Amino acid sequence: MAHRHAIRIRLTALLLTASACFAHAQEPAKHIVFTCSLASSIPAVARLESYYRDAFAELGYTFEMRERPSKRAIAEAAAGASDGECARVKNTLAAQYRSALTPIDVVVGSTTINIWSRQREPLTLKSLGQPQNTIGYVDGNEASRQILEKLSAKLGDQAPNVIAVNSHQTALRMLAFGRLTHCIGPQVSYKAAAVTASLTGQVFDAGILYTAQAAPLLNNRHRDLLAPFTRELRAIVSERGVIETY
């Protein structure tokens, strides 16, 4: 009788151990995905991804970034298809996304918002404000949209035409072919697009509108990660520096 009781105890212990191991194996991996509108061919993007990967690793998460067009990148982050967005110009988050996304209070990158043209001559925003001009920007790039919206509101009937396109390559191709007179947007993206689309020497950087600071966005379902991720990311940026791309 005692022998049988001992066997039952051992079997019960084995079953409990196996059950615990199975439950542990079934636990979902702690994995974070950021969508990113920056082209993966830009050297600084790999460095940016390493900042996030190392910050989340300190919190017990694995991390990856997935390249998406600008509008889709932020839409997926807001809808929860990803956990956040890699870099957006500070203080330009569109109202429609504010209930779903929180900007992380850490500047990770710096670039300039520039004018691109078919001529090398330097331009200003004021010089773009003519009704015969057609200016392109990338849909989903809120910083560019806000600049052009303010210009149009100021000029009224004398404002230039504005066209939203789906990518920086498309914008530069339309510029090269004469369908646009100018483009505006982040210099880091236009420089990469000019090379990728083989348009170097056909379209030109025609001037800086302003210097922009960028920070990541986190989906609000991860509110519990907001403070610790901010802490870890701030420590990394403090040690390795803000990524400057001009």
For each residue, the residues with C-beta under 8 A, 3 or more apart:
1: 4 5
2: 5 6
3: 6 7
4: 1 7 8
5: 1 2 8 9
6: 2 3 9 10
7: 3 4 10 11
8: 4 5 11 12
9: 5 6 12 13
10: 6 7 13 14
11: 7 8 14 15
12: 8 9 15 16
13: 9 10 16 17
14: 10 11 17 18
15: 11 12 18 19
16: 12 13 19 20
17: 13 14 20 21
18: 14 15 21 22
19: 15 16 22 23
20: 16 17 23 24
21: 17 18 24 25
22: 18 19 25 26
23: 19 20 26 27
24: 20 21 27
25: 21 22
26: 22 23
27: 23 24
28:
29: 62
30: 60 61 62
31: 61 62 63 64
32: 52 56 61 62 63 64 83 84 222
33: 63 64 65 66 82 83
34: 52 63 64 65 66 77 82 83 84 85 86 216
35: 65 66 67 68 72 73 74 76 77 81 82 84 85 86
36: 40 45 65 66 67 68 73 85 86 87
37: 67 68 69 70 73 74 85 86 87 140 141 189
38: 42 44 45 48 67 86 87 188 189
39: 42 45 67 189 192 193 196
40: 36 45 46 65 67
41: 45 192 196
42: 38 39 45 188 189 192 245
43: 46 47
44: 38 47 48 109 188 243 245
45: 36 38 39 40 41 42 48 49 65 86
46: 40 43 49 50
47: 43 44 50 51 243
48: 38 44 45 51 52 65 86 87 108 109 243
49: 45 46 52 53 63 64 65 86
50: 46 47 53 54
51: 47 48 54 55 108 233 236 237 240 243
52: 32 34 48 49 55 56 63 65 86 216 233
53: 49 50 56 57 62 63 64
54: 50 51 57 58 232 236
55: 51 52 58 59 229 232 233 236
56: 32 52 53 59 61 62 63 229 232
57: 53 54 60 61 62 63
58: 54 55 232
59: 55 56 225 228 229 232
60: 30 57
61: 30 31 32 56 57
62: 29 30 31 32 53 56 57
63: 31 32 33 34 49 52 53 56 57
64: 31 32 33 34 49 53
65: 33 34 35 36 40 45 48 49 52 86
66: 33 34 35 36 82
67: 35 36 37 38 39 40
68: 35 36 37 72 73 76
69: 37 72 73 138 139 140 166 167
70: 37 73 74 138 139 140 141 167
71: 74 75 138 139 140 166
72: 35 68 69 75 76 140
73: 35 36 37 68 69 70 76 77 85 86 140
74: 35 37 70 71 77 78 85 88 94 97 101 140 217
75: 71 72 78 79 140
76: 35 68 72 73 79 81 82
77: 34 35 73 74 81 82 83 84 85 97 100 101 217 219
78: 74 75 96 97 100 101 219
79: 75 76 100
80: 100 219 221
81: 35 76 77
82: 33 34 35 66 76 77 85 219
83: 32 33 34 77 218 219 221 222
84: 32 34 35 77 101 216 217 218 219 222
85: 34 35 36 37 73 74 77 82 88 101 216 217
86: 34 35 36 37 38 45 48 49 52 65 73 216
87: 36 37 38 48 108 109 214 215 216
88: 74 85 92 93 103 142 214 215 216 217
89: 92 113 142 143 186 212 213 214
90: 103 107 212 213 214 215
91:
92: 88 89 142 143 146
93: 88 97 98 101 103 142 217
94: 74 97 98 142
95: 98
96: 78
97: 74 77 78 93 94 100 101 217
98: 93 94 95 101
99: 220
100: 77 78 79 80 97 219 220
101: 74 77 78 84 85 93 97 98 217 218 219 220
102: 217 218 220 223 226
103: 88 90 93 215 216 217
104: 215 216 217 218 226 229 230 233
105: 215 230
106: 215 216 230 233 234 237
107: 90 110 213 214 215 237 242
108: 48 51 87 214 215 216 233 237 242 243
109: 44 48 87 213 214 242 243 244 245
110: 107 211 212 213 214 242 243 244 245
111: 186 187 188 211 212 214 244 245 246
112: 186 187 208 209 210 211 212 246
113: 89 143 144 147 184 185 186 187 208 209 210 211 212
114: 184 185 186 187 190 205 206 207 208 209
115: 123 124 125 128 182 183 184 205 206 207 208 209
116: 171 172 175 182 183 184 185 190 203 204 205 206
117: 120 121 123 175 181 182 183 203 204 206
118: 175 176 178 181 202 203 204
119: 204 206
120: 117 204 206
121: 117 206
122: 206 207
123: 115 117 127 128 182 206 207
124: 115 127 128 207
125: 115 128 129 147 151 209
126: 129
127: 123 124 130
128: 115 123 124 125 133 135 151 160 182 184
129: 125 126 133 151 154 155 158 159 160
130: 127 133 158 160
131: 157 158 159 160 161
132: 160 181
133: 128 129 130 160 161 181 182
134: 160 161 162 163 179 180 181 182
135: 128 148 160 161 162 163 180 181 182 183 184
136: 162 163 164 165 171 174 175 180 182 183 184
137: 141 144 145 148 162 163 164 165 171 183 184 185
138: 69 70 71 141 144 164 165 166 167 168 171 185 189
139: 69 70 71 164 165 166
140: 37 69 70 71 72 73 74 75
141: 37 70 137 138 144 145 185 186
142: 88 89 92 93 94 145 146
143: 89 92 113 146 147 185 186 212
144: 113 137 138 141 147 148 184 185 186
145: 137 141 142 148 149 164
146: 92 142 143 149 150
147: 113 125 143 144 150 151 184 209
148: 135 137 144 145 151 152 162 184
149: 145 146 152 153
150: 146 147 153 154
151: 125 128 129 147 148 154 155 159 160
152: 148 149 155 156 159 160 162
153: 149 150 156 159
154: 129 150 151 159
155: 129 151 152 158 159 160
156: 152 153 159
157: 131
158: 129 130 131 155
159: 129 131 151 152 153 154 155 156 162
160: 128 129 130 131 132 133 134 135 151 152 155 181
161: 131 133 134 135
162: 134 135 136 137 148 152 159
163: 134 135 136 137 174 180
164: 136 137 138 139 145
165: 136 137 138 139 170 171 174
166: 69 71 138 139 170
167: 69 70 138 170 171 193
168: 138 171 172 183 185 189 190 192 193
169: 172 173 193 196 197
170: 165 166 167 173 174
171: 116 136 137 138 165 167 168 174 175 180 183 185 190 193
172: 116 168 169 175 176 183 190 193 194 197 199 203
173: 169 170 176 177 197 199
174: 136 163 165 170 171 177 179 180
175: 116 117 118 136 171 172 178 179 180 181 182 183 203
176: 118 172 173 199 202 203
177: 173 174
178: 118 175
179: 134 174 175
180: 134 135 136 163 171 174 175 183
181: 117 118 132 133 134 135 160 175
182: 115 116 117 123 128 133 134 135 136 175 206
183: 115 116 117 135 136 137 168 171 172 175 180 190 203
184: 113 114 115 116 128 135 136 137 144 147 148 209
185: 113 114 116 137 138 141 143 144 168 171 189 190
186: 89 111 112 113 114 141 143 144 189 190 212
187: 111 112 113 114 190 191 205 208 245 246
188: 38 42 44 111 191 192 245 246
189: 37 38 39 42 138 168 185 186 192 193
190: 114 116 168 171 172 183 185 186 187 193 194 205
191: 187 188 194 195 205
192: 39 41 42 168 188 189 195 196
193: 39 167 168 169 171 172 189 190 196 197 199
194: 172 190 191 197 199 200 203
195: 191 192 198 200
196: 39 41 169 192 193
197: 169 172 173 193 194
198: 195
199: 172 173 176 193 194 202 203
200: 194 195
201:
202: 118 176 199
203: 116 117 118 172 175 176 183 194 199
204: 116 117 118 119 120
205: 114 115 116 187 190 191
206: 114 115 116 117 119 120 121 122 123 182
207: 114 115 122 123 124
208: 112 113 114 115 187 211
209: 112 113 114 115 125 147 184
210: 112 113
211: 110 111 112 113 208
212: 89 90 110 111 112 113 143 186
213: 89 90 107 109 110 242
214: 87 88 89 90 107 108 109 110 111
215: 87 88 90 103 104 105 106 107 108
216: 34 52 84 85 86 87 88 103 104 106 108 233
217: 74 77 84 85 88 93 97 101 102 103 104
218: 83 84 101 102 104 222 225 226 229
219: 77 78 80 82 83 84 100 101 222
220: 99 100 101 102 223
221: 80 83
222: 32 83 84 218 219 225 226 229
223: 102 220 226
224:
225: 59 218 222 228 229
226: 102 104 218 222 223 229 230
227: 230 231
228: 59 225 231 232
229: 55 56 59 104 218 222 225 226 232 233
230: 104 105 106 226 227 233 234
231: 227 228 234 235
232: 54 55 56 58 59 228 229 235 236
233: 51 52 55 104 106 108 216 229 230 236 237
234: 106 230 231 237 238
235: 231 232 238 239
236: 51 54 55 232 233 239 240
237: 51 106 107 108 233 234 240 241 242
238: 234 235
239: 235 236
240: 51 236 237
241: 237
242: 107 108 109 110 213 237
243: 44 47 48 51 108 109 110
244: 109 110 111
245: 42 44 109 110 111 187 188
246: 111 112 187 188
